[in-house]
Amino acid sequence: MLLAKLSSQYNIKNIALPLSTAIFPAWFISDIVRDVAKVATPWLPLMFMSDELYTNAKTLGLKEAHLNEIDSTSRTSFDSDKYAQLMKTIDLEDVIGNALKSMKTIDLEVGPNYLHDILDSI
């Protein structure tokens, strides 16, 4: 909802959502996409990330510890009833308002030192 609010405020037409079916359940992704689609076009570049991630990690020689970290995120469980109950207790408009008030921005000029400029600004 925060991204949706910002997109309408700054006239942004597309929003990239870092959601994947490897981590989040389909109902959760559908709810988020439905809300965002009301104000902008949602893009889901990680949507169909699959077990290919493990295969590529092993091919690249990543240590087993890194694979376990990746695996632990894929075991995240969401209960839709508990999520709905939690969302009833939260005033999202208030949370979004507070986030927008405390938001900080960084102005960057695209160029050959773009990455360095980002790191220096942070």
Residue pairs with C-beta under 8 A, 6 or more apart in sequence:
1 35
1 92
1 96
2 96
2 99
2 100
3 15
3 17
3 36
3 40
4 15
4 35
4 36
4 38
4 39
4 40
5 96
5 100
6 12
6 100
7 13
7 15
7 36
7 39
7 40
8 39
8 40
12 40
13 40
13 41
14 40
14 41
14 42
14 43
15 36
15 40
15 41
15 42
15 43
16 43
16 44
16 45
17 32
17 33
17 36
17 42
17 43
17 44
18 45
18 46
19 28
19 29
19 32
19 33
19 44
19 46
19 47
20 44
20 46
20 47
20 48
20 49
21 29
21 47
21 48
21 49
22 49
22 50
22 51
22 53
22 73
22 74
23 73
23 74
23 76
24 76
24 78
25 78
25 80
27 80
28 78
28 80
28 83
29 44
29 47
32 42
33 42
33 44
36 42
53 70
54 67
54 70
54 71
57 66
57 67
57 70
58 67
106 118
106 121
106 122
108 114
108 117
108 118
108 121
109 117
111 117
